[in-house]
Amino acid sequence: MYYLQEKIGEFFKSGHTNNWAVLVDTSRFWFNYRHVANVLSIYRSVKRLGIPDSHIILMVADDMACNPRNPRPATVFNNVNQHINVYGDDVEVDYRGYEVTVENFIRVLTGRLPPSTPRSKRLLSDERSNILVYMTGHGGDGFLKFQDAEEVSNVELADAFEQMWQKRRYHELFFMVDTCQAQSMFQKFYSPNILAVASSHVGEDSLSHHVDPALGVYVIDRYTFYALEFLEKAKPGSKKTMGKFLKVCPKHQCISTVAVRTDLFNRNPDQVLLTDFFGSVRNVEILSHSVLLPNITSKSSHCR
């Protein structure tokens, strides 16, 4: 019986039962093509690793696939070789264009949406949800710009995550941000069970990776490029850990300095599977014999 309990404990040691992803590109305009490619690349990776569209909130501030400057309409590429169209045939954008605002972003996180909001635009997480929040765009010390018209501050973001914790909207949360001075975006966090990584320290710029001459713009940022390189090597049953992921893109690759925050997180990242946040994999073991489980419900709780 002890061995059985130990094996069950191994299966459910993460403590979560479902996964969600909130993926946000905050930039408009053709010259910010790379930010759309960033978010669509992460979107493609989490879908491949098992998170369904029904558990992904995708916010894209501009439609690069249909931009009149795009020489290959209905496509978005994250590499000059143009091997992978990250826009694909089955992208489900939940918030697009002028719907991508600070207000809508905060409302999605906290669940404070109008009753008429469809399920596809809601983050229907609970106290057993592991949530990936990825953001990319232009930022500065303590803020991230939305569409060059407004900005979300690190204090507002920290308070939104605290509301989520108080309302039991997550079990563990992984915050990933690729922007200039990205570290500042997680410095004000104070809620438990949050793991965070940022593409640059305060005072540093996050740089682009390479240009596609056919498009005339940069097609991906450095940090996201190397993060995707790591994710592409992972499979749904991967044993890769978050500890290894947090070491992605050392300074000689990123040029900026990747920042990590682990003090709010109660597990060792080296023992946390990558798929605890980037995938949606449930462990199943098929037995050749039946297992008698103890009855832990009282008689009074039985349905009549």
Secondary structure, DSSP 4 states (H G I P E B T S, - for coil): -HHHHHHHHHHTTT--SEEEEEEEE---SGGGHHHHHHHHHHHHHHHHTT--GGGEEEEESS-GGG-TT-SSTT--BSSTT---BSS-S----SEEGGG--HHHHHHHHHT---TT--GGGS----TTEEEEEEEES-EETTEEEETTTEEEEHHHHHHHHHHHHHTT--SEEEEEEESTTGGGGGTT--SSSEEEEESS-TT----EEEEETTTTEEEEEHHHHHHHHHHTT--TT---BHHHHTT-S-HHHHSS--EEE-TT--S-GGGSBTHHHH---------SS-------S-GGGS--
